Amino acid sequence: MNHRKTGRRLGRTTSHRKAMLRNMVTSLFEHERIVTTTPKAKEVRKVADQMMTLAKRGDLHARRQALAYMRSKKIVAKLFDELKDEYMDRNGGYTRIIQTGNRVGDAAPMAIIELVNYTEKDDEQATN
């Protein structure tokens, strides 16, 4: 029975799924936008919102909890120092999922997950 067990398994073992979600959340906060499959994006959204809530709390314990999950001091510092100021007024809903159609190879539904305050000019500055 699968009662009271939430979340998608995504066809992976528990350790693989945890590692993948950690990497995807870290990449999301680093680049503020990533392209992935729709089920993965929906799982990443849950964790990303939790990390943003920790950042809004801003105390040392919250920072250590975020570091225990993301394990990149540079990205956690960016989240706690830069990104949290943009979202202090917002009560949840820090990410947006945009459906982009199906992947050519296996017809998997694809999506873009991005932070709500993401702008295109940030992406152009990073490439220059």
C-alpha positions as CSV (number, residue, x, y, z in Angstrom):
1,M,0.0,0.0,0.0
2,N,1.2,3.5,-0.8
3,H,-0.9,5.4,1.8
4,R,0.4,8.7,3.1
5,K,3.5,8.7,0.9
6,T,3.6,11.9,-1.1
7,G,5.8,12.9,-4.0
8,R,6.7,11.4,-7.4
9,R,9.2,8.6,-7.6
10,L,10.4,9.6,-11.0
11,G,11.6,6.1,-11.8
12,R,14.7,6.4,-9.6
13,T,16.0,5.0,-6.3
14,T,15.6,7.2,-3.2
15,S,19.3,8.2,-3.1
16,H,19.3,9.0,-6.8
17,R,16.1,11.0,-6.5
18,K,17.4,13.0,-3.5
19,A,20.7,13.8,-5.2
20,M,18.9,14.8,-8.4
21,L,16.5,17.2,-6.6
22,R,19.4,18.7,-4.6
23,N,21.3,19.4,-7.8
24,M,18.3,20.8,-9.6
25,V,17.4,23.1,-6.7
26,T,21.0,24.4,-6.6
27,S,21.0,25.0,-10.3
28,L,17.7,26.8,-10.1
29,F,18.9,29.2,-7.6
30,E,22.3,29.6,-9.4
31,H,20.8,30.3,-12.9
32,E,17.3,31.3,-11.8
33,R,15.9,29.3,-14.7
34,I,16.3,25.6,-15.8
35,V,14.7,23.4,-18.4
36,T,13.5,20.0,-17.4
37,T,10.6,17.6,-17.6
38,T,7.3,18.6,-16.2
39,P,7.1,16.0,-13.3
40,K,10.7,16.9,-12.2
41,A,9.8,20.6,-12.3
42,K,6.8,20.1,-10.1
43,E,8.9,18.2,-7.6
44,V,11.7,20.9,-7.7
45,R,9.0,23.6,-7.1
46,K,8.2,22.1,-3.7
47,V,11.8,22.1,-2.5
48,A,12.6,25.5,-4.0
49,D,9.7,27.1,-2.1
50,Q,10.9,25.5,1.1
51,M,14.4,26.9,0.6
52,M,13.1,30.3,-0.2
53,T,11.1,30.2,3.0
54,L,14.2,29.3,5.0
55,A,16.0,32.3,3.3
56,K,13.2,34.6,4.3
57,R,13.6,33.5,7.9
58,G,17.3,34.4,7.6
59,D,18.7,33.1,10.9
60,L,21.7,30.9,11.4
61,H,19.7,27.8,11.9
62,A,17.8,28.3,8.6
63,R,21.1,28.9,6.8
64,R,22.5,25.7,8.1
65,Q,19.3,23.8,7.1
66,A,19.6,25.2,3.6
67,L,23.3,24.2,3.5
68,A,22.5,20.7,4.6
69,Y,20.2,20.4,1.6
70,M,22.0,22.4,-1.1
71,R,25.7,22.0,0.0
72,S,27.0,24.9,-2.0
73,K,28.0,27.8,0.2
74,K,28.1,30.2,-2.8
75,I,24.6,29.5,-3.9
76,V,23.2,29.5,-0.3
77,A,24.9,32.9,0.2
78,K,23.3,34.2,-3.0
79,L,19.9,32.9,-1.8
80,F,20.2,34.4,1.7
81,D,21.9,37.7,0.7
82,E,20.5,38.6,-2.8
83,L,17.4,36.6,-3.7
84,K,15.5,36.8,-0.4
85,D,15.2,40.6,-0.6
86,E,13.2,40.3,-3.9
87,Y,10.7,37.9,-2.3
88,M,10.1,39.3,1.2
89,D,6.7,40.7,0.3
90,R,5.5,37.5,-1.3
91,N,3.7,34.7,0.7
92,G,4.7,31.7,-1.4
93,G,4.7,31.0,-5.1
94,Y,8.3,31.9,-5.7
95,T,8.6,29.8,-8.9
96,R,6.8,29.6,-12.2
97,I,6.5,26.5,-14.5
98,I,6.0,27.1,-18.2
99,Q,5.0,24.1,-20.3
100,T,7.1,24.0,-23.5
101,G,5.8,20.9,-25.4
102,N,7.2,17.5,-25.8
103,R,10.8,16.4,-26.2
104,V,11.7,15.2,-29.7
105,G,13.5,12.0,-28.6
106,D,11.0,10.4,-26.3
107,A,8.0,12.8,-26.3
108,A,8.5,13.6,-22.6
109,P,6.6,16.7,-21.5
110,M,9.1,19.5,-21.0
111,A,8.9,22.6,-18.9
112,I,10.9,25.6,-17.9
113,I,10.9,26.3,-14.1
114,E,12.1,29.8,-13.2
115,L,11.9,32.2,-10.3
116,V,9.0,34.6,-10.5
117,N,11.2,37.7,-10.7
118,Y,13.5,36.3,-13.4
119,T,14.1,38.6,-16.4
120,E,15.7,37.8,-19.8
121,K,18.3,40.5,-19.5
122,D,20.0,38.7,-16.6
123,D,20.6,35.7,-18.9
124,E,22.1,38.0,-21.6
125,Q,24.5,39.6,-19.1
126,A,25.8,36.2,-18.0
127,T,26.8,35.2,-21.5
128,N,28.6,38.5,-22.2
